[in-house]
Amino acid sequence: MLLGTGTGSFGAATNFAVGVSPFAVTMGTFERANDDDWRTLDFDGARVNP
């Protein structure tokens, strides 16, 4: 994932751990902290990864 630097460009690539069979990524405010969070969903449906 490439995260924005706030200056109109991107920083270095950042790797995040996900489940064994991820197939979807979604963004939203899941933790009520007024910032965007992202989640991945595994194909087996047993896990949502932070």
C-alpha positions, 0 to 999 in steps of 0.5 A, spaced: 500 500 500 502 506 498 500 512 503 500 519 501 505 524 504 500 530 505 504 533 499 501 530 493 505 524 493 506 518 496 511 515 501 515 508 500 511 502 500 508 499 506 506 492 507 501 489 512 499 482 514 492 480 511 489 473 512 491 467 508 486 468 502 484 475 502 479 478 496 476 484 498 479 491 501 474 496 504 475 503 507 471 506 512 471 509 520 470 503 524 473 505 530 469 511 531 476 515 531 474 520 525 479 517 521 479 512 515 480 505 517 481 499 512 479 492 512 481 486 508 476 480 508 478 473 507 475 468 502 473 463 507 469 468 511 472 467 517 476 473 519 476 480 518 483 483 518 485 490 521 
